[in-house]
Amino acid sequence: MNQSLLEEHKHKARAWFESLRDDICAAFEALEDSLPAEAPLADRAVGRFVRTPWQRTSPNDAPGGGGVMACLLRIANDHGNFVLHFLGRARRHEGV
């Protein structure tokens, strides 16, 4: 496969996966929006995806790829310490 064809396939694959991610996020957010008022936890704020761009380098510091991470967050004031603890652990795991 020549380089230009490979790049075309990579571009199409990236666009497809980005579209899939966006469709999944939209579907979950629609579920949050449609929660009946009498349902358990309906008094809490709806969850929304937070999108965070990321980049990585290869072991020789060359560009190694990247993308956009989508994380569904629902932050409740009554459990704020847990959320902060969880986010701190996630950042340590990611090496941030």
CNS distance restraints for C-alpha pairs under 8 A (distance, minus, plus):
assign (resid   1 and name CA) (resid   5 and name CA) 6.54 0.50 0.50
assign (resid   1 and name CA) (resid   6 and name CA) 6.50 0.50 0.50
assign (resid   2 and name CA) (resid   6 and name CA) 6.28 0.50 0.50
assign (resid   3 and name CA) (resid   7 and name CA) 6.15 0.50 0.50
assign (resid   4 and name CA) (resid   8 and name CA) 6.18 0.50 0.50
assign (resid   5 and name CA) (resid   9 and name CA) 6.25 0.50 0.50
assign (resid   6 and name CA) (resid  10 and name CA) 6.20 0.50 0.50
assign (resid   7 and name CA) (resid  11 and name CA) 6.10 0.50 0.50
assign (resid   8 and name CA) (resid  12 and name CA) 6.25 0.50 0.50
assign (resid   9 and name CA) (resid  13 and name CA) 6.06 0.50 0.50
assign (resid  10 and name CA) (resid  14 and name CA) 6.07 0.50 0.50
assign (resid  11 and name CA) (resid  15 and name CA) 6.21 0.50 0.50
assign (resid  12 and name CA) (resid  16 and name CA) 6.14 0.50 0.50
assign (resid  13 and name CA) (resid  17 and name CA) 6.20 0.50 0.50
assign (resid  14 and name CA) (resid  18 and name CA) 6.08 0.50 0.50
assign (resid  15 and name CA) (resid  19 and name CA) 6.09 0.50 0.50
assign (resid  16 and name CA) (resid  20 and name CA) 6.14 0.50 0.50
assign (resid  17 and name CA) (resid  21 and name CA) 6.11 0.50 0.50
assign (resid  18 and name CA) (resid  22 and name CA) 6.18 0.50 0.50
assign (resid  19 and name CA) (resid  23 and name CA) 6.09 0.50 0.50
assign (resid  20 and name CA) (resid  24 and name CA) 6.17 0.50 0.50
assign (resid  21 and name CA) (resid  25 and name CA) 6.13 0.50 0.50
assign (resid  21 and name CA) (resid  70 and name CA) 7.94 0.50 0.50
assign (resid  22 and name CA) (resid  26 and name CA) 6.03 0.50 0.50
assign (resid  23 and name CA) (resid  27 and name CA) 6.12 0.50 0.50
assign (resid  24 and name CA) (resid  28 and name CA) 6.30 0.50 0.50
assign (resid  25 and name CA) (resid  29 and name CA) 6.12 0.50 0.50
assign (resid  25 and name CA) (resid  49 and name CA) 6.73 0.50 0.50
assign (resid  25 and name CA) (resid  70 and name CA) 7.73 0.50 0.50
assign (resid  26 and name CA) (resid  30 and name CA) 6.04 0.50 0.50
assign (resid  27 and name CA) (resid  31 and name CA) 6.37 0.50 0.50
assign (resid  28 and name CA) (resid  32 and name CA) 6.38 0.50 0.50
assign (resid  29 and name CA) (resid  33 and name CA) 6.20 0.50 0.50
assign (resid  29 and name CA) (resid  46 and name CA) 7.98 0.50 0.50
assign (resid  29 and name CA) (resid  47 and name CA) 6.84 0.50 0.50
assign (resid  29 and name CA) (resid  48 and name CA) 6.20 0.50 0.50
assign (resid  29 and name CA) (resid  49 and name CA) 7.66 0.50 0.50
assign (resid  30 and name CA) (resid  34 and name CA) 6.14 0.50 0.50
assign (resid  31 and name CA) (resid  35 and name CA) 6.46 0.50 0.50
assign (resid  32 and name CA) (resid  46 and name CA) 5.58 0.50 0.50
assign (resid  32 and name CA) (resid  47 and name CA) 6.33 0.50 0.50
assign (resid  33 and name CA) (resid  46 and name CA) 6.67 0.50 0.50
assign (resid  35 and name CA) (resid  39 and name CA) 6.68 0.50 0.50
assign (resid  35 and name CA) (resid  42 and name CA) 6.55 0.50 0.50
assign (resid  36 and name CA) (resid  42 and name CA) 6.85 0.50 0.50
assign (resid  37 and name CA) (resid  42 and name CA) 5.44 0.50 0.50
assign (resid  37 and name CA) (resid  43 and name CA) 7.34 0.50 0.50
assign (resid  38 and name CA) (resid  42 and name CA) 6.56 0.50 0.50
assign (resid  44 and name CA) (resid  76 and name CA) 7.24 0.50 0.50
assign (resid  45 and name CA) (resid  74 and name CA) 6.84 0.50 0.50
assign (resid  45 and name CA) (resid  75 and name CA) 7.65 0.50 0.50
assign (resid  45 and name CA) (resid  76 and name CA) 7.60 0.50 0.50
assign (resid  46 and name CA) (resid  74 and name CA) 6.51 0.50 0.50
assign (resid  47 and name CA) (resid  72 and name CA) 6.23 0.50 0.50
assign (resid  47 and name CA) (resid  73 and name CA) 5.35 0.50 0.50
assign (resid  47 and name CA) (resid  74 and name CA) 4.39 0.50 0.50
assign (resid  47 and name CA) (resid  75 and name CA) 7.80 0.50 0.50
assign (resid  48 and name CA) (resid  72 and name CA) 5.44 0.50 0.50
assign (resid  48 and name CA) (resid  73 and name CA) 5.63 0.50 0.50
assign (resid  48 and name CA) (resid  74 and name CA) 6.76 0.50 0.50
assign (resid  49 and name CA) (resid  70 and name CA) 5.76 0.50 0.50
assign (resid  49 and name CA) (resid  71 and name CA) 5.16 0.50 0.50
assign (resid  49 and name CA) (resid  72 and name CA) 4.13 0.50 0.50
assign (resid  49 and name CA) (resid  73 and name CA) 6.01 0.50 0.50
assign (resid  50 and name CA) (resid  70 and name CA) 5.53 0.50 0.50
assign (resid  50 and name CA) (resid  71 and name CA) 5.32 0.50 0.50
assign (resid  50 and name CA) (resid  72 and name CA) 6.27 0.50 0.50
assign (resid  50 and name CA) (resid  73 and name CA) 6.90 0.50 0.50
assign (resid  51 and name CA) (resid  68 and name CA) 6.19 0.50 0.50
assign (resid  51 and name CA) (resid  69 and name CA) 5.50 0.50 0.50
assign (resid  51 and name CA) (resid  70 and name CA) 4.42 0.50 0.50
assign (resid  51 and name CA) (resid  71 and name CA) 6.54 0.50 0.50
assign (resid  52 and name CA) (resid  68 and name CA) 5.38 0.50 0.50
assign (resid  52 and name CA) (resid  69 and name CA) 5.12 0.50 0.50
assign (resid  52 and name CA) (resid  70 and name CA) 6.45 0.50 0.50
assign (resid  53 and name CA) (resid  66 and name CA) 7.49 0.50 0.50
assign (resid  53 and name CA) (resid  67 and name CA) 5.74 0.50 0.50
assign (resid  53 and name CA) (resid  68 and name CA) 4.18 0.50 0.50
assign (resid  53 and name CA) (resid  69 and name CA) 6.18 0.50 0.50
assign (resid  54 and name CA) (resid  66 and name CA) 5.31 0.50 0.50
assign (resid  54 and name CA) (resid  67 and name CA) 5.55 0.50 0.50
assign (resid  54 and name CA) (resid  68 and name CA) 5.94 0.50 0.50
assign (resid  54 and name CA) (resid  69 and name CA) 7.19 0.50 0.50
assign (resid  55 and name CA) (resid  63 and name CA) 7.88 0.50 0.50
assign (resid  55 and name CA) (resid  64 and name CA) 7.34 0.50 0.50
assign (resid  55 and name CA) (resid  65 and name CA) 5.88 0.50 0.50
assign (resid  55 and name CA) (resid  66 and name CA) 4.08 0.50 0.50
assign (resid  55 and name CA) (resid  67 and name CA) 6.64 0.50 0.50
assign (resid  56 and name CA) (resid  63 and name CA) 6.52 0.50 0.50
assign (resid  56 and name CA) (resid  64 and name CA) 5.23 0.50 0.50
assign (resid  56 and name CA) (resid  65 and name CA) 5.72 0.50 0.50
assign (resid  56 and name CA) (resid  66 and name CA) 5.90 0.50 0.50
assign (resid  57 and name CA) (resid  61 and name CA) 5.10 0.50 0.50
assign (resid  57 and name CA) (resid  62 and name CA) 5.37 0.50 0.50
assign (resid  57 and name CA) (resid  63 and name CA) 4.60 0.50 0.50
assign (resid  57 and name CA) (resid  64 and name CA) 4.29 0.50 0.50
assign (resid  57 and name CA) (resid  65 and name CA) 6.99 0.50 0.50
assign (resid  58 and name CA) (resid  62 and name CA) 5.31 0.50 0.50
assign (resid  58 and name CA) (resid  63 and name CA) 6.16 0.50 0.50
assign (resid  58 and name CA) (resid  64 and name CA) 4.88 0.50 0.50
assign (resid  75 and name CA) (resid  79 and name CA) 7.67 0.50 0.50
assign (resid  75 and name CA) (resid  80 and name CA) 6.87 0.50 0.50
assign (resid  75 and name CA) (resid  83 and name CA) 6.97 0.50 0.50
assign (resid  76 and name CA) (resid  80 and name CA) 6.06 0.50 0.50
assign (resid  79 and name CA) (resid  83 and name CA) 6.60 0.50 0.50
assign (resid  80 and name CA) (resid  84 and name CA) 6.21 0.50 0.50
assign (resid  81 and name CA) (resid  85 and name CA) 6.06 0.50 0.50
assign (resid  82 and name CA) (resid  86 and name CA) 6.03 0.50 0.50
assign (resid  83 and name CA) (resid  87 and name CA) 6.10 0.50 0.50
assign (resid  84 and name CA) (resid  88 and name CA) 6.09 0.50 0.50
assign (resid  85 and name CA) (resid  89 and name CA) 6.31 0.50 0.50
assign (resid  86 and name CA) (resid  90 and name CA) 6.18 0.50 0.50
assign (resid  87 and name CA) (resid  91 and name CA) 6.14 0.50 0.50
assign (resid  88 and name CA) (resid  92 and name CA) 6.29 0.50 0.50
assign (resid  89 and name CA) (resid  93 and name CA) 6.17 0.50 0.50
assign (resid  90 and name CA) (resid  94 and name CA) 6.26 0.50 0.50
assign (resid  91 and name CA) (resid  95 and name CA) 6.12 0.50 0.50
assign (resid  91 and name CA) (resid  96 and name CA) 5.14 0.50 0.50
assign (resid  92 and name CA) (resid  96 and name CA) 5.96 0.50 0.50
